[in-house]
Amino acid sequence: MKMTAAIRAAFLAAIVLLAGCSQPADEAGGHAMNHSSTGKLPDGLTEAKDAAYPVGTKITVHSDHMAGMDGAEGTVTGAYDTVIYSVSYTPTDGGEPVVGHKWVIREELEDAGDQTPGQGDTVTIEADHMEGMKGAKATIDTASEGVIYQVDYVPTDGGEPVKNHRWVTEDELSAN
């Protein structure tokens, strides 16, 4: 009987742990993600010359960065050539560590200058996609050159339309 209770407790603990791993990024660690932005771009950003989805393209988003994002329909509002990073960091407001945040771009890193940080490097984030992100020290998990997109979309969960969401990658979009 005691063994059965122990097995049940372990099973319930595993379910709770796994449920926490499936949280949308905007709820992870209790930090709110800024769904919409003002549209003011980071300094030094270059418009993409050969974007697969040029500005104005009607798209479907295939990403779960936030609740209601996967399957959402929208429009590309910006396409830029840059270095794209996923990063892990501890928020400046003392929140729980954020692992694998997608995406931050080179132009959102403090003092990147002529340097192009790579995987494993420590950087300071200037973006404020989430509470406690701006000014946080981060470790770069992945880095790749490519086109990054800013999009407007209507969430599939009935939420308010999102304007100028930053960022999604080419493989997270398809044309309508």
N, C-alpha and C positions, 0 to 999 in steps of 0.2 A: 504494500500500500504506500509506504514511504517512497519507494522507487517511482511509482506512478506519479506522485505529487511532484517529485523532483523533475521528472521528464516533462510534465505539463508546464512547470515553471520555466524550464529551459526553452520549451517550444514557444511560450508566450513572450519571453524575452527576445527570442529570434524574430518573431513577428513584429514586435515594436521596433527593433533595430532596423529591420528591412523596410518598414513603413517610413521611418525617418529618412532613409536613403532615397526614397522616391519623391520627396518633396520637390515642388518646382523651385527653381533657383531664386525666385523673388520672395520665397518664404523661408529659405534656408538660413539658419542661424538667427532668425528673428529680424533680419534686415530687409527693409522694403527696397525694392528695385524701382528706379525712376523709369516708369513706362514710357513717358513722352519726354522729349527734350525741346528746348527752345529753337533748335535748328542752328544755333551758333556752333560752327565747326572749330575743332582745334586748329591752331596756327600750323602752317606748313603742309596741310593736306592737299594732295594732288588728285584731281578728277581722273578717273580711269579712262583710258583711251579705247580699250577693247573689252569693255564689260559685257558679259554674257546677257546681263539684264540692265540695259540702259535706263536712265531716269525716265519715268513715266510708264515703264513696263508693268502690266498687271501680273501679280505673282500669287503663289500660295507658299506659305511659310511651313517648313518641315523641321521645326526645332521646338524644344520644350523649355527654353530658357525661363519662360514665365507661364503661369496658368493661362489657358485659353489661346496660346500662341500656335501650337501644332495644328496645322490644317487651316489656319486663318488666311483669309484672302486680303490682299492689299495692293499697294503700289510702291515701286522703288522711288525714293526721293533723293537718293544720292548713291554714287558708286565711286570708290576711291582706291587707288593703288597705294599699298602700304605693307608693313609687316604686321601680321595678326598674331596675337598672343592669347593663350589661356594662362591664367595666373592663380596662385594660391597666396593668401594673405590673412593677416589678423587685422580686423577693423580698428581704426583709430579710436572708436568709441567704446572699446573693450568688449565687443561682441565675440561670439564664437568664431573660430577660424573658418574662412571660406576656401574651399578646395576646388580647383579647376574652373574658376569663373571664366565664362566665355562671353564676350571677347573684349580685349583691350587692344588698342593699336599703338604703334610706335609714337605717334604724335601726342598720345596721352600719358607718356612717361616723362617724368621730370628730368631735365638736363640730358636727354638722349643725344643731343648734338649730332655729331657726325658718326657716333657709335651706333651700332645696331645690336642691342643686347640679344642673347640667345638663350637656349634652354639651360636652366640651372642658375642663371645670373639673378642677382638681387637688384631690384629696381624700386623707385618710388612712383606710385600711381598719382596722376593728376586728374584722372576722370572721376566723376561723381555718380556713376551708374547706380550705386547702392550706398545706403547710409554707412558712414565710416570708411568708405573707400578712398576718398581724396586724402593724399598724404600718407597712405599706408605703405609700408615696405612689403614688397611681394617677391616671390620666387617665380620665375618663368617656368611653366610646365611644358608648353609647346610654343614654337615660333615658326611661322611660315610666311613667305611673301605671297601676296595675292590681291584680289579685289575684295573689299569689304563694302557692305551695303547698309544704308539707312533706309528704313521702310515705314510707311503708314499701313496699319492693318486694323481689322475689326476682329476682336477676340471671339473665339468660338464659344466661350462660356457666357456670352451676353454682356460682358463688361464694356466700358466706354471705349470708343475708338482710340487707338494709340497713334500719336503723331511723332514722326522722326525718331523711331526706335533705333537705338544703336546697340549693337551691331549684329548683322547676320552675314554668314559666308555664302559663297556661291552654291556650295553643296547643300545648304539649308533652304534653298529656294527652287521653285519650278515656275515656268511661265504658265499663265492661264490661257 
